Amino acid sequence: MIEDSNTARCFAQIADGLEETGALELGELGATGLRPVRRGIHFTADRAALYRINYCSRLCTRILVPVKQFVCPDAKAIYRAAGSVDWSRYFSVDQTFAVFASTAGSTVPHSQFAGLTLKDAVADQFRRGFGRRPNVDPQQPDLWINLFLHKDRGTISVDTSGGSLHRRGYRINSVEAPMQETVAAAMVRLSGWDGRRRLADPMCGSGTLVIEAAMACCGIPAGYLRRRFGFEQLPDYDPRLWKAVKTEMDGRIRKLPERMVYASDIDAKAVSATRGNCKRIPHARSINVLRVDFNRIEKLENHVILCNPPYGIRMQGGPRLDDFYRQLGDFLKQRCNGSEAFIYFGNREMIKRIGLKPAWKKPLRNGGLDGRVVKYAIY
């Protein structure tokens, strides 16, 4: 935030394709002046809304607050701009920091070099003022600093999230190629599931989809297990206000109805991972997790089905993958009458193999995959 101001302009980083959905979520959490752009959302927030967004947003990955905007014809401008910010207001010489940078179409083309220039400016400022410099911790620093360059303009921001918000803290066990938590939360939101119908994931992997669904249904803040946030480093951080916001949001948590969420997988390791991860979240212990091949499930009628099937990373491609998707399509047609299925296709070629007519398709990136969420209404 900007000291002596009740509100600040902020920027939420979000996956490509989720900008409009993310803007709706931010509005629900108290943001105003929303302006979606590619892979982000500009908005205004007061301190309480900033804390609430970081604690509760299921879709955004980082919430940035700009501290310096400048004309950037070359790398020297980065050094000058970073040097003009009093970094001792944000962290001490005994704490750590890290820089992440992006240089989209900039006159400074290399993000690693741009980030290194900013890091040097911060370190040199501390060395001049205190006779020594703070250490860099690229994993868990006390302060994350963001540099964004576009053409000849630059913005330096502090990360009020303190690292990516997709790291919820419940996934202590995992499987190969897991779905990112924010992507899973996006699938839950796009499905419109509100806890009135039963929900199932017959290929649950490490359980990310069903856990995100349970958290949304129960009103459990996405950052419930997070120990610290970047906004605690801001000059105007108000611990009493943060405690009040957290208490208010935690007070809205409710139980998950019995037998409402079902998860299964053919892999014993996946079932074990899901069960272990469910234990980390209040009320998620009631999720029914079984080891079973989806082809052996008798029926899943009148359910909302969320699923992230293998797409070539967890299963080798070729005929085996084609056959798998044909079997999945047959399962949905023959045993899931009255259900709505929301399937994530990391390999978009497999949409043709499932043999069902989509109700809609929406782009959704999962890591480096330019995938699609596809809805099927099964009658």
N, C-alpha and C positions, 0 to 999 in steps of 0.2 A: 504494500500500500504506500501511498504518498503521505508523509508525515504532515500533520495539520490539515488533513483532508478526510472527510467522512467516507468518500468513495474513491475508487480508482478504476481506470480502464484496464481490463485484463484480456488475456488471450488464452483460450482453451485449445490444446492440441487434441485432435481426434482423428480416427481412421477415415481414409478417403471413402466417401459415400454416406457417412453418418452425420454430416454437418447439420442437416435440417432436423433430424431426430435428436441430435445432441442439443440443439438450440431449444427444443421443447423441454428437454430435461433441465437445462440450466434455468429456464424461465420458472419451472416448478420449484427450483431451489432458491429463488430470489434474485436471479440476475435480471438486469434491464439493459435496454439499448443493444439488443442482440443483433449481430451482423455476421452471418455465416460466410466464410470464404473456403477455398479448397483446403481441406485438411485442418480446418480450425474455425474458431468462432470468436469474434471480438465481442466484448460485453462490458458492462459496468456493474460493480458490486460494492456494497459497503463491507465492513469488516465481518459482520455476522454472516452475510451471504458468502463471502470468500471462504470462511471456515466451513460453512455448511456444504458448499460445493465440493471442497476437497475431501470432506468426510463422507459424502453421500453419493457423488457422481459415479455411476456405473459405466458410463460410456467414454468419458474423457480420460486421456492419458497423463496430461500435465496441465497445470494452471500457472501461467506466466504473468508477471507484472513488470511492464517496461520501466526501466530506470534511466535510460538514455537512448535518444534517437538522434541520428547524425547522418550527414552526407559522407559517403564512403567511396572516394575515387581510388583508394589504394590501401594497403595494409597499415601504412603509417597512421591513417585516420582511425583505424581500430584501436591502436595503441593510445592515441591522444584521447579518444572518447572514453575508453576504459579508465585511463588515468585521471579523468576529471570527476569520476564518481568516488565519493568517500566510502571505501569498502569497509572501513573500521566500524561503520554504523550497522553493518550486516553480520560480521563475524570477526572474531579476534585472531591474533597471530598464533594463538595456541590451538585454534580449530583448523579444520580442513575444508578444501573447496575443490570443485571440478568444473570443467567447462564442456558444453556440448554445442556444436555449431552446425549451421546449414548455410550454403551459399548458392541459392537458386538463381542462376543467370546473373551472378554478380561479376563485377570487375576483379574481384578477388576469388578465383575459381576453386581453390582448394580449401575445403572446410577444415581439414586438420591443421593446415598452416594458419588459417584465420583464428581458430581456437587457441593455438599455441601463442599467437600474438597477444590475444586478450589475456591469457594466463600470465604471460610475462609482465604485462602492464600491471596486473593486480599484485603479483609478487614483488615487483620493483617498488610499488607504492608502499607496501608494508616494510620493505627493507630500508627505504629512506626514512620512514617514520619511526620504526621500532628497532632498527639494526638487524633484523632477521625477517624471514619470510614464512608464511604458513605453508604447511605441506599440502600436496595434492593427493586426494583419495578418489580414484576413479570409480569405486564401488559404492561406498556409503559416506559421502562427504557431509559435513555440516551444512554447506551451502552449495547448491547447483546454480551455475550461471549459464544463461543461454545467449548465444549470438546468432542473430538471423540477418543475413544479407540478401537483398533482392535488388538487382541492377546496381544503382549507385546510392542506395539507402541502406542504413544499418540500424538495428535495434538491439540493445543489450537489456536483458530481463533477468530477474531472479525467479527461480522456480519455487513457487509457494507450496508445491506438492511434496518436494523433497525426494524426488525420484518418481518413476512411472507409477501411476495409480493402478495399473493393471496388476501389480503385485499385491494381491489381497492379503497373503499370509497364510491361507488355509491349505495351499497345495504343497504339503510336505512330502507327498508321494506322487510320482508322475509316471507316465508311459511315453513311448516314442511319439513325437509330433503332436503334443497336446494343443488344444485350442486355447488361444489367449483369452483371459478372463473378460476383458472388455468386449471382445467379439462374441463370446458366449452371452454376455449380458445384452448385447445388441440383438441377438437372435431371440432371446426371451421377450424383449420389448417389441420387436417386429411381429412376434407371434400374437401379441395382444393377450397373452395368458394372464388371468387375474385370480387364479386359485379356485375358480368355481367348477372347473372340470379337472379330472385326473390328468396328470402329465407323466410321460414316459420317455426314457432314452434307452433303446435296446442295444446300443453300442457305446456305453458310457465312458470308456477309457478311464481317465483319472477322476471323472465325475464333475468336470467343470460346468457343463450345461445344467445338470440337476441342482448343483449347489448354487449357481447364480439364480436359477429359478426360485429356489427356496428362500434365498436372501431377499429377492424382490417381493415375494409373496408375504414374507414375515416382516418386511420393513427394516431388515437389518442393514445398517449403513455399509457401503462397500469397503470403507476404511476401518471397520470395527476392530480388526486385529492389528492395525497399524500402530506402531509405538510412537512415532513422531512425524511431524509434517514440516515442510519448509517454511510455512508462514510463521513458525515459532522463532525464526531468525529475523523477522522484519522489525524495523525500529519501533513501529507502533503496535507490536503484538500485545494483545490484552488477554492474559491467562484466565481472568474471571469470565470474560465474554466467551472464550473458547470452551470453558467448562460448562457454561450455561447452554451453549449450542449443542454440545455433545450430550448433555443430560436430557435436553428436549428431544433430540432425535432418538436416543436410546430408549426413551420412555414410550416411543411408538412401536417398539418391537412386539410382535404377537406370535402366538404359537402356529406351527404348521399343522393343518388338519391331518388326522391319522389317515394313512393309506392314500394320501393325495399325490405323492411323487414316487415313481418307480424307476429303478435303474438296473440294467443288466449288461453283461458282456460275456463273450465266450472265453476270454482270457482270465485265468485265475489271478494273475498279477494286477490286471486292471480292476477286478472286483476288490481285491485287497487294498489297492490305492484309493479307490472311491470310498470304501468304508473308513479308512484312516483319515481321509480329508474331511469327510462328513462330521467326524468327531470334533473337528476344530470350530465348527459353527453352531451357535445356539439353535436348537430345534431341528437341525439337519440330521441328527441321529435317527429321526423317525423315517428317513428315506429308506424304502425297501430296496436293498441291493442284493441281486442274485447272480450266480454264475449260470448262464444258459445261452446257447446259440439262438439268435433271433428266429431262425427257422423252426425252432422247437417251441416257440411261444404259441400257445393255443389261439389267443386273440388279444387284440388291444382296441376294442371298440369304444367309440365315443370318448376318445382321449385327444389331448394335444400331444403330438409326438415331436420331439426335438432330437436331432441326430447329426453327428459329424462322422460319417462313414470313412473307411480307408480310401485314400485317393492316390495311391502310388508311392507315398513315402512309407506308410505303415504296411503296405502290401505291394509286392512287385506287380508291375503292369501286365499287359497282354491279356490273353483270353481269360485268365483267372479273375482279373478285375472286371471284365465285361460280364462274366457269369455271375459274379457277386452282385452287381447292380441289377441284373435281370431278376435274380432271386429276391432282392430287396423290393423291387417293384411288384413282384408277385405276392410277397408277404403283405404289402400295404393294400393291394387290391382285394386279396382273398380273406384277410383276417383283421382288418382295421376299419370295418364299416362304421361310418358316422364320425370318423376321426379327421383331424387336420394335421398334416405332417409338414414340418419345416426342416428341410434337409440342407446341410451345407456341402457344397461341391467345391473342394479344392481343385479338382480336375474337372473343368467345365465340359469336357468331352463326354463325361459319364451322364450328363443330363439326358442325352439322347438314349442311353442304354437302359434307363429305368422303366421306360414304357408307359409312363403316365403323363397326362396333360397338365402342365403347370397352371396354377391360378395366377401366380406372378413370380417374377425373378428380380432379385435386388443384388447389386454388387456389394461385396463386403470383403475387405482384405483381412487375411489372417497371417501376420508376419509378412513374408515375401510372396504369399499366394494371392493372386487376384481372383478370388473365388466368388461364388454366387450362393445366396440363400434362396431356395425355391420352395414355394408353398404348394401343397397338393391337398385339395379337398376331396375326400374319399367317400363316395356314396354307394 
